[in-house]
Amino acid sequence: MEVTDAVAWPFAIGGSISERLEWLTDLLEPPYGPPQTRKLRQAPRTVFNFDGLESKASRRWMETLLAANRVGLWHVPLAIDTTEIGAAAAISDEVLQVETAGRRFRAGGNALLLGNTAREHEVVEIDTVEADSITLAQPLARAWRAGAMLVPTIGARLTEAPNLGRFTGEDAPYSIAFRADEPLDWPGDLGATLYRDFPVIELPADWTNDPGFRPERLVDTLDNSIGRVRLYDLAGVLRPEIRFPLTLVGRSSIGAFRSLLHGLCGRWQPAWVPSLGQDVAIKAVNTSTTLDVEWMGIHEWELQGNRRDIRIERRGAAPIYRRITAAVEVNASTERLQLDAALPGGFALADVVAVSFMALSLQDSDTNLLRLWDRDVVSSEVSFKGITHDF
């Protein structure tokens, strides 16, 4: 008989652990103007992937549950949000001491208490959530030691039946994937920084892996296979592809990144994205609105979108955003850039860390992947593509 109620997944999680957020954007991108985007999902579909290895009695019990529940609903742990209870809890207690900040415990949701073995577990319903505790809708059915693992859960279903390896007759290594059966909401927040009415992506790149920059353009290729190949630049503007890896350490950083993703909603929300390169080398501040920079040949070409807006990163101060409105050659080693607004008072060249071009961009995909390294360390990668605009 098929199990109708949700069944807990209490088995040890290891190996590769990830969450995949799947947005859906209706994108109309004409070559000669800005794109039109329409958000088709209010919240992303979420897929959870993780590995495991169960042996002997635990392996047999896992296979019994998989056979019985089939396409039924599961209480799937949100592994990225795993924590521990801070104090022992007795049978019939209704409050658990736990730090909830940055974790997806929610009133009306569920959580899973885990002991030393898979069979030592308890699913609890959450009534209210405080910063340092959760109150349960029903008393505990068993006692739990201080330090017992607690993890919020989501109702989810298998995306497909897992392949249970037969490493030996008693052991079954596996990789499994669940798709959330309900929206997994998180507050969207694009940050307080706006430049020309659009948010600016301010994320610390993980330089253990090289970020990528590709100076792409929207090109139409005509080839009749007989004569020469003809290329046409439809937009007439640079549309760079910018990719950089991230490592988020701590609940605050993980939560802020998740909020950014929920603000961007896949390819829906445009934002300014810096190239992360040392694109402009300032030699001197000529006036409050002009900079002398190392020769880069920018004066030889007409200034165009996605290569005229700059981000000036400074030590101990907020970045500065400006638009280059003109460029002239001073001598063979120096060019002078005219800015659209004066630099702030107290601006010091010695404080400048880097000057990068920015491109108004959309994410290159409606999918974001978060990988768990440690309980409070998550890695990811974001990829953006510049858009045609005249802002």
Sequence and secondary structure as in RCSB ss.txt:
>XXXX:A:sequence
MEVTDAVAWPFAIGGSISERLEWLTDLLEPPYGPPQTRKLRQAPRTVFNFDGLESKASRRWMETLLAANRVGLWH
VPLAIDTTEIGAAAAISDEVLQVETAGRRFRAGGNALLLGNTAREHEVVEIDTVEADSITLAQPLARAWRAGAML
VPTIGARLTEAPNLGRFTGEDAPYSIAFRADEPLDWPGDLGATLYRDFPVIELPADWTNDPGFRPERLVDTLDNS
IGRVRLYDLAGVLRPEIRFPLTLVGRSSIGAFRSLLHGLCGRWQPAWVPSLGQDVAIKAVNTSTTLDVEWMGIHE
WELQGNRRDIRIERRGAAPIYRRITAAVEVNASTERLQLDAALPGGFALADVVAVSFMALSLQDSDTNLLRLWDR
DVVSSEVSFKGITHDF
>XXXX:A:secstr
    S EE  S  EEEEEEEEE  EEEE  TTS  EEEE  SS EEEEEEEEEEEHHHHHHHHHHHHHHTTS EE
EE GGG EE SS B TT  EEE   TTS   TT EEEEE SSTTSEEEEEEEEE SSEEEESS  SS B TT EE
EEEEEEEESS      SSSSEEEEEEEEEESS         S EETTEEB    B TTS  EEE    EEEE  S
SS  EEEESS S   EEEEEEEEESHHHHHHHHHHHHHHTTTTS EEEE  S    EEEEEETTEEEEE  SGGG
S   TTSSEEEEEETTEEEEEEEEEEEEEEETTEEEEEESS   TT  GGGEEEEEEEEEEEES SEEEEEEEET
TEEEEEEEEEE     
